[in-house]
Amino acid sequence: QVQLVESGGGLVQPGGSLRLSCAASGSIFRISAVGWYRQAPGKQRELVAAITSGGFANYVDFVKGRFTISRDNAKNTVFLQMNSLKPEDTAVYYCHLQGFLDYWGQGTQVTVSS
């Protein structure tokens, strides 16, 4: 089965940056779209960014110009570079892979606070 492991979260001040990583196992990674989602306490999980197998990326409006999603198929890894972070970005961030079934990582905590 496919396994996804997120890392790179932590505590950062407003205006700071973090880079999240999603390390994937499984042979379907190279032909699958991958997305980053986030979930704040008491809130519903929401899409942040997605990238196709060919490297085409899309973003929700509230992160455009601040976040960049990328992938390295040779390393079976997807990244989320987050700049100009705001307190509203505080959440657990999850990696998602869409194949015949949907796969999720365990999440990594991002806290933006002074």
Secondary structure, DSSP 8 states (H G I E B T S, - for coil): --EEEEE--EEE-TT--EEEEEEEESTTGGGSEEEEEEE-TTS--EEEEEE-TT--EEE-GGGTTTEEEEEEGGGTEEEEEE-S--GGG-EEEEEEEESSSEEE---EEEEE--
